[in-house]
Amino acid sequence: MNLKKLCEISEKPEIYEKGDAFMWDDEYISKKLLEIHLSQDTDLASRKKPAIEKTTGWILERLGKENADILDLGCGPGLYCEIFAGSGHRVTGVDISKRSIEYAREKALEKHLDISYINENYLNISFEEKFDLIVMIFCDIDVLVPVERDRLLDIVFKALKPGGMFIFDTMNGETTGIMKDGERNWEVSETGFWKDSPHMALSESFHYPENNVFLNQTIVFSEPDEYRTYRFWMNYYEFSGLRPVLEERGFSGVKKHENVLTSDDFYCGSAVTFYETVKPERII
Ligand SMILES: C[S@@+](CC[C@H](N)C(=O)[O-])C[C@H]1O[C@@H](n2cnc3c(N)ncnc32)[C@H](O)[C@@H]1O
């Protein structure tokens, strides 16, 4: 690759411009991701077991219902679904990663749990008044650009029974104290997270403060002229910004909950706010 091209592709992109690669359903990377989901050494991909137990306990308390129909969007390997099903609820999990869904199905069979797993993009699903509770955990809503976020909210609204509840978490304003514009990292490796062959990965964070968004970008070079760009847009929200978005889509009773998680970890501490909102019993 010539260096002029390298300079061009490393520049700060326009806000919400997509990369040309997606890691979650990649044949090789999804294998690495499954290991990270299940690891008890890191809060990446999925939080560790104590945080998951605390979160599910808190969610079920907010739900306050037995034998409910629950949908988990971006369920990964089913760590939350299993706890919900083990508490007597009927659970559906949706995830785009074939590898995670296959693992989750195997575990549900082994443990005789009533969980239906669907390998699908949650932006393409369509349920009607089927669920008492829908959850989306690990700040997954933050990675959606606004048009996708609104589409997802419409899908959730339609899928909830009247009176049904939507619970999700987001990064809040504390993100700016943790992530930094221009932070860079590089890695050269024969085999690693991104590829099972020699490669170089250049990572950089960009801040778009007017829009409350960070971009984490990694460009992975595997041959002199071959590269893939992975972009993770990370919106962080304040209550005053997100509540109107939810209300515009028809949700009501929007509440935020701080400190549901208590660890010092970036993805597991006070920079994470949980939201709870309902589909009204009667739509006016
Ligand atoms: C950060 S992980 C969280 C997994 C799970 N919620 C947890 O906390 O254990 C994000 C999950 O969302 C899934 N995902 C990402 N984009 C998706 C999409 N468009 N449709 C369905 N699943 C998606 C990924 O495969 C991954 O399992």
The ligand as an SDF file (V2000), in Angstrom:
LIG
                    3D

 27 29  0  0  0  0  0  0  0  0999 V2000
  -21.5850   -6.6830   23.2890 C   0  0  0  0  0  0  0  0  0  0  0  0
  -22.3190   -8.1870   22.8040 S   0  0  0  0  0  0  0  0  0  0  0  0
  -23.5170   -8.4260   24.1010 C   0  0  0  0  0  0  0  0  0  0  0  0
  -24.0970   -9.8140   24.1560 C   0  0  0  0  0  0  0  0  0  0  0  0
  -25.1100  -10.0410   25.2860 C   0  0  0  0  0  0  0  0  0  0  0  0
  -26.1800   -9.0570   25.2840 N   0  0  0  0  0  0  0  0  0  0  0  0
  -24.3910  -10.0450   26.6210 C   0  0  0  0  0  0  0  0  0  0  0  0
  -24.3340   -8.9790   27.2460 O   0  0  0  0  0  0  0  0  0  0  0  0
  -23.9030  -11.1110   27.0030 O   0  0  0  0  0  0  0  0  0  0  0  0
  -23.3160   -7.6590   21.4070 C   0  0  0  0  0  0  0  0  0  0  0  0
  -24.1290   -8.7880   20.7710 C   0  0  0  0  0  0  0  0  0  0  0  0
  -25.0070   -8.2350   19.7970 O   0  0  0  0  0  0  0  0  0  0  0  0
  -24.9500   -9.0460   18.6330 C   0  0  0  0  0  0  0  0  0  0  0  0
  -25.3090   -8.1890   17.5100 N   0  0  0  0  0  0  0  0  0  0  0  0
  -24.6160   -7.1220   17.0150 C   0  0  0  0  0  0  0  0  0  0  0  0
  -25.3080   -6.5480   16.0120 N   0  0  0  0  0  0  0  0  0  0  0  0
  -26.4590   -7.2810   15.8620 C   0  0  0  0  0  0  0  0  0  0  0  0
  -27.5700   -7.1960   14.9900 C   0  0  0  0  0  0  0  0  0  0  0  0
  -27.6480   -6.2360   14.0590 N   0  0  0  0  0  0  0  0  0  0  0  0
  -28.5710   -8.0890   15.1250 N   0  0  0  0  0  0  0  0  0  0  0  0
  -28.5030   -9.0760   16.0610 C   0  0  0  0  0  0  0  0  0  0  0  0
  -27.4670   -9.2090   16.9160 N   0  0  0  0  0  0  0  0  0  0  0  0
  -26.4650   -8.3260   16.8200 C   0  0  0  0  0  0  0  0  0  0  0  0
  -23.5370   -9.5750   18.5960 C   0  0  0  0  0  0  0  0  0  0  0  0
  -23.4230  -10.7450   17.8250 O   0  0  0  0  0  0  0  0  0  0  0  0
  -23.2640   -9.8030   20.0750 C   0  0  0  0  0  0  0  0  0  0  0  0
  -23.6310  -11.0940   20.4840 O   0  0  0  0  0  0  0  0  0  0  0  0
  1  2  1  0
  2  3  1  0
  2 10  1  0
  3  4  1  0
  4  5  1  0
  5  6  1  0
  5  7  1  0
  7  8  2  0
  7  9  1  0
 10 11  1  0
 11 12  1  0
 11 26  1  0
 12 13  1  0
 13 14  1  0
 13 24  1  0
 14 15  1  0
 14 23  1  0
 15 16  2  0
 16 17  1  0
 17 18  1  0
 17 23  2  0
 18 19  1  0
 18 20  2  0
 20 21  1  0
 21 22  2  0
 22 23  1  0
 24 25  1  0
 24 26  1  0
 26 27  1  0
M  CHG  2   2   1   9  -1
M  END
$$$$
